[in-house]
Structure formats: structure tokens, C-alpha cells
């Protein structure tokens, strides 16, 4: 009985891990876009100025 509960929890935990990894990857990509956008805007402003 206890093993069955543990197996069910592990299956749910695996799905949570995939979701957490996806969220972290997306957050990283968006952070890179934000930094790149800021850097490009700064460079553009310096060139135009």
C-alpha cells in the first residue's frame, strides 16, 4: 500500500519537474531578451546621440 502511494507521488513529481524546467528555461530566454533589448537600445542611443 505504501509503495503504491510512493509510486504515484513520484509520477506526479516527474510532471512537476518537467513543468518547473520549462518555466526556468522560458524565464532564462525572456531574461536574455530583456538584457539584449536594453543593450541594443543603449547602443542605438549612443550612436544617434
Backbone torsions as a table, in degrees:
resi	resn	phi	psi	omega
1	UNK	NA	-44.7	-178.8
2	UNK	-68.4	-35.9	179.6
3	UNK	-64.0	-40.5	-179.9
4	UNK	-61.8	-42.6	178.7
5	UNK	-63.9	-40.6	-180.0
6	UNK	-63.6	-42.3	180.0
7	UNK	-63.7	-40.5	178.2
8	UNK	-64.1	-41.4	179.2
9	UNK	-64.8	-37.9	179.4
10	UNK	-65.6	-40.5	179.2
11	UNK	-63.3	-44.0	178.0
12	UNK	-64.6	-40.2	-178.6
13	UNK	-63.8	-37.4	178.4
14	UNK	-61.9	-42.9	178.6
15	UNK	-64.2	-39.0	178.1
16	UNK	-64.2	-38.8	179.6
17	UNK	-62.7	-43.6	178.8
18	UNK	-61.4	-42.7	179.1
19	UNK	-64.4	-42.6	179.9
20	UNK	-65.3	-40.6	178.5
21	UNK	-63.5	-44.0	179.2
22	UNK	-59.5	-43.6	-179.6
23	UNK	-64.0	-42.3	-179.8
24	UNK	-66.0	-40.1	178.6
25	UNK	-64.8	-45.3	179.1
26	UNK	-63.5	-40.6	178.2
27	UNK	-62.6	-40.9	178.0
28	UNK	-63.4	-44.3	179.2
29	UNK	-62.6	-45.0	179.8
30	UNK	-65.1	-36.0	177.5
31	UNK	-64.8	-40.8	177.7
32	UNK	-62.7	-43.2	178.1
33	UNK	-60.8	-41.8	-179.4
34	UNK	-64.3	-45.6	-180.0
35	UNK	-65.0	-43.6	179.9
36	UNK	-63.7	-42.3	179.3
37	UNK	-63.1	-40.9	178.2
38	UNK	-65.1	-44.1	-179.8
39	UNK	-63.7	-43.4	-179.8
40	UNK	-64.9	-41.1	178.0
41	UNK	-62.5	-41.2	179.1
42	UNK	-64.6	-45.1	179.5
43	UNK	-63.1	-44.0	179.4
44	UNK	-61.2	-42.2	-179.8
45	UNK	-65.4	-38.4	179.5
46	UNK	-68.9	-37.5	179.4
47	UNK	-68.5	-43.5	-177.9
48	UNK	-71.3	-29.8	-174.0
49	UNK	-75.5	NA	NA
